[in-house]
Amino acid sequence: MKTNNGAIHLDAKGMHYRELNERIHQAVSRGTHEIILDHANGQRYIGDALRGDVRIIVNGVLGNDSAAFMDGPTIIVHANAQDGIGNTMNSGKVIVHGSAGDITGYAMRGGRIYIRGDAGYRVGIHMKSYKESYPVIVIGGCAGDFLGEYMAGGLMVVLGLDKKKEDSLVGNYCATGMHGGAIYLRGEVEAYRLSTEIQQSEAGAPDREILQKYLREYCRDFSLDLKEVMGGRFIKLAPSSHRPYGKLYAY
């Protein structure tokens, strides 16, 4: 059903993910630029391999491996997202008004993933950048274990908004094997949670310029106060070497 602005509504209630994705791809092939999915309940692969100027509004839960290989579209999720969103994503944007699951942004190569709530384990694992492609993940809450594992490029930010005192900003083994890119943590993190193969420093003026570039957009998407978000202390994590475990190799 088309609306006055040319968008179409799809009722995903009880619909198998294959049928739902087929309808989405058919709509895009007909030139539709906005698709509104009502009653989404974890249907997977939404937006996979889609290209171009397309916006998908998900009223419900976004399923596993959605936005994989996506190249340009925007997905706005008015609930939580399950595991693996943005898997090997090339470009585009995913906005999650709830929390996101494990391996968010796995091997992500470009684009932006903005999460208002928490994120699970191994977020940004194998994330990489190349030339103009620069992946960005911003997590409004906290993140689980192995954040940035084997990260090779791009940017991740963990803000800890609404964090309780007893909660940890990140889990254990943060930045294990990291050999590129940067992670910014807003607040304090116990040293034992961080990889021993990274450098930790206070975010300076150049870092804050980078942060403001993305956090301005993030705050606009979630109706947050940029000045308040930027007012916290940020710690920067960066690799101490491009071969963090080189001394362990046999050759």
C-alpha positions as CSV (number, residue, x, y, z in Angstrom):
1,M,0.0,0.0,0.0
2,K,1.5,3.4,-1.0
3,T,1.2,6.5,1.1
4,N,0.9,10.1,-0.1
5,N,4.7,10.6,-0.1
6,G,5.3,7.5,-2.2
7,A,6.4,5.2,0.6
8,I,4.8,1.8,1.0
9,H,3.7,0.0,4.1
10,L,4.4,-3.7,4.5
11,D,2.7,-5.6,7.4
12,A,5.4,-8.1,8.5
13,K,3.2,-9.8,11.1
14,G,3.5,-13.6,10.8
15,M,5.4,-13.2,7.4
16,H,8.3,-15.5,6.6
17,Y,11.6,-13.6,6.2
18,R,12.0,-14.9,2.6
19,E,8.6,-13.5,1.5
20,L,9.2,-10.2,3.3
21,N,12.6,-9.7,1.7
22,E,11.3,-10.6,-1.7
23,R,8.6,-7.9,-1.3
24,I,11.2,-5.4,-0.2
25,H,13.5,-6.1,-3.2
26,Q,10.6,-6.0,-5.6
27,A,9.5,-2.6,-4.2
28,V,13.0,-1.2,-4.6
29,S,13.3,-2.5,-8.2
30,R,10.1,-0.6,-9.0
31,G,11.7,2.6,-7.8
32,T,10.3,2.8,-4.2
33,H,12.5,4.9,-2.0
34,E,10.8,4.4,1.4
35,I,9.5,1.2,2.9
36,I,7.7,1.1,6.3
37,L,7.7,-2.4,7.9
38,D,5.0,-2.7,10.6
39,H,4.9,-5.5,13.2
40,A,8.5,-6.7,12.4
41,N,9.4,-9.6,14.7
42,G,12.9,-10.7,14.0
43,Q,12.7,-11.4,10.3
44,R,16.3,-11.7,9.2
45,Y,18.3,-10.3,6.2
46,I,16.4,-7.1,5.9
47,G,18.2,-4.7,3.6
48,D,20.9,-7.2,2.6
49,A,22.8,-6.3,-0.5
50,L,20.4,-3.3,-1.2
51,R,22.0,-0.4,-3.0
52,G,21.1,3.3,-3.6
53,D,18.8,5.9,-2.0
54,V,16.4,3.7,0.0
55,R,15.0,4.1,3.5
56,I,13.5,1.3,5.5
57,I,11.7,2.1,8.7
58,V,11.3,-0.9,10.9
59,N,8.5,-0.8,13.5
60,G,9.6,-3.8,15.5
61,V,12.7,-6.0,16.0
62,L,15.3,-6.2,13.2
63,G,16.4,-9.7,12.7
64,N,19.8,-11.4,12.4
65,D,22.3,-10.4,9.7
66,S,20.2,-7.5,8.5
67,A,22.0,-4.7,6.5
68,A,24.7,-7.2,5.4
69,F,26.6,-6.1,2.3
70,M,24.3,-3.1,2.2
71,D,25.6,-0.3,0.0
72,G,23.8,3.1,0.6
73,P,20.4,2.6,2.1
74,T,19.3,3.8,5.6
75,I,17.5,1.5,8.1
76,I,15.8,3.0,11.1
77,V,14.8,0.5,13.8
78,H,12.2,1.6,16.4
79,A,13.0,-1.3,18.7
80,N,16.0,-3.7,19.2
81,A,18.2,-5.3,16.6
82,Q,19.4,-8.9,16.8
83,D,22.8,-10.3,16.0
84,G,25.1,-9.6,13.1
85,I,23.6,-6.4,11.8
86,G,25.8,-4.6,9.3
87,N,27.8,-7.7,8.5
88,T,30.4,-6.6,5.8
89,M,28.4,-3.5,5.2
90,N,29.8,-1.2,2.5
91,S,28.0,2.1,3.0
92,G,24.7,3.4,4.3
93,K,23.4,3.8,7.8
94,V,21.6,1.8,10.5
95,I,19.9,3.6,13.4
96,V,18.7,1.5,16.3
97,H,16.5,3.1,18.9
98,G,16.9,0.1,21.2
99,S,19.9,-2.2,21.8
100,A,21.8,-4.4,19.3
101,G,23.0,-8.0,19.6
102,D,26.4,-9.7,19.2
103,I,28.9,-9.2,16.3
104,T,27.3,-6.0,15.2
105,G,29.3,-4.5,12.4
106,Y,31.3,-7.8,11.7
107,A,33.9,-7.0,9.1
108,M,32.1,-3.7,8.4
109,R,33.9,-1.8,5.5
110,G,32.0,1.5,5.5
111,G,28.8,3.3,6.6
112,R,27.5,4.1,10.1
113,I,25.7,2.1,12.8
114,Y,24.2,4.2,15.6
115,I,22.8,2.4,18.6
116,R,20.9,4.2,21.3
117,G,21.1,1.4,23.9
118,D,23.6,-1.4,24.6
119,A,25.4,-3.7,22.2
120,G,26.5,-7.4,22.7
121,Y,29.7,-9.3,22.3
122,R,32.4,-8.9,19.6
123,V,31.0,-5.6,18.2
124,G,33.2,-4.3,15.3
125,I,35.3,-7.5,15.1
126,H,37.5,-7.4,11.9
127,M,36.1,-3.9,11.1
128,K,38.3,-2.3,8.5
129,S,38.6,0.9,6.4
130,Y,39.9,1.4,2.8
131,K,40.6,4.7,1.1
132,E,37.3,6.8,1.4
133,S,35.4,4.0,3.1
134,Y,35.4,4.5,6.8
135,P,33.1,2.5,9.1
136,V,31.7,4.1,12.3
137,I,29.8,2.5,15.2
138,V,28.5,4.5,18.0
139,I,27.0,2.8,21.0
140,G,24.9,4.9,23.4
141,G,25.0,2.4,26.3
142,C,27.6,-0.2,27.1
143,A,29.3,-3.0,25.1
144,G,30.0,-6.7,25.9
145,D,33.3,-8.7,25.7
146,F,35.8,-8.5,22.9
147,L,34.8,-5.1,21.6
148,G,36.9,-4.2,18.6
149,E,38.6,-7.7,18.4
150,Y,41.0,-7.8,15.5
151,M,39.8,-4.3,14.5
152,A,41.8,-3.1,11.5
153,G,40.3,0.4,10.8
154,G,37.4,2.7,11.3
155,L,36.0,4.3,14.5
156,M,34.0,3.0,17.5
157,V,32.6,5.1,20.3
158,V,31.0,3.8,23.5
159,L,29.2,6.5,25.4
160,G,27.8,4.8,28.5
161,L,24.7,7.0,28.5
162,D,22.2,6.1,31.4
163,K,24.9,3.6,32.7
164,K,24.4,2.5,36.2
165,K,27.3,2.8,38.6
166,E,27.7,-1.0,38.9
167,D,27.7,-1.5,35.1
168,S,31.0,-1.8,33.1
169,L,31.3,0.5,30.1
170,V,32.9,-2.4,28.1
171,G,33.3,-6.1,28.8
172,N,36.6,-8.1,29.1
173,Y,39.2,-8.4,26.3
174,C,38.4,-5.1,24.7
175,A,40.6,-4.4,21.6
176,T,42.2,-7.8,21.6
177,G,44.3,-8.1,18.5
178,M,43.4,-4.6,17.4
179,H,45.8,-3.4,14.7
180,G,44.1,-0.3,13.2
181,G,41.4,2.3,13.8
182,A,40.4,3.9,17.1
183,I,38.0,3.3,19.9
184,Y,36.8,6.1,22.1
185,L,35.3,5.3,25.5
186,R,33.4,8.0,27.4
187,G,34.3,7.4,31.0
188,E,36.5,5.1,33.1
189,V,37.4,1.5,32.3
190,E,39.3,-0.9,34.5
191,A,42.7,-1.7,33.0
192,Y,42.2,-5.4,33.3
193,R,39.4,-5.2,30.7
194,L,41.7,-3.9,28.0
195,S,44.2,-5.6,25.7
196,T,47.8,-5.2,26.8
197,E,48.7,-4.6,23.1
198,I,47.1,-1.2,22.8
199,Q,47.9,2.4,23.7
200,Q,45.5,4.3,26.0
201,S,45.5,8.1,26.1
202,E,43.3,11.0,26.9
203,A,41.3,12.3,23.9
204,G,42.8,15.6,22.8
205,A,41.5,18.5,20.7
206,P,42.0,16.7,17.3
207,D,40.2,13.6,18.7
208,R,37.3,15.7,19.9
209,E,36.9,17.2,16.5
210,I,36.6,13.8,15.0
211,L,34.1,12.8,17.8
212,Q,32.0,15.9,17.3
213,K,31.7,15.2,13.6
214,Y,29.9,11.9,14.2
215,L,28.3,12.6,17.6
216,R,26.5,15.7,16.2
217,E,24.7,13.4,13.7
218,Y,24.2,10.8,16.4
219,C,22.6,13.3,18.8
220,R,20.4,14.6,16.1
221,D,19.1,11.1,15.2
222,F,18.3,10.4,18.9
223,S,17.3,13.9,20.0
224,L,20.1,14.2,22.5
225,D,22.1,17.2,23.7
226,L,25.4,17.3,21.9
227,K,27.0,19.6,24.5
228,E,26.1,17.2,27.3
229,V,27.3,14.1,25.4
230,M,30.6,15.8,24.5
231,G,31.0,17.1,28.1
232,G,32.3,13.7,29.4
233,R,35.8,12.5,29.5
234,F,36.9,10.4,26.6
235,I,39.7,7.8,26.5
236,K,41.2,6.8,23.2
237,L,42.3,3.3,22.5
238,A,44.7,2.7,19.5
239,P,47.0,-0.1,18.5
240,S,50.5,0.1,19.7
241,S,51.6,-1.8,16.6
242,H,50.3,-3.0,13.2
243,R,51.5,-6.5,14.3
244,P,50.4,-6.7,18.0
245,Y,51.4,-10.3,18.3
246,G,54.4,-10.2,16.0
247,K,56.8,-11.2,18.8
248,L,54.8,-14.5,19.1
249,Y,55.2,-15.5,15.5
250,A,57.7,-18.2,14.5
251,Y,58.8,-16.2,11.5
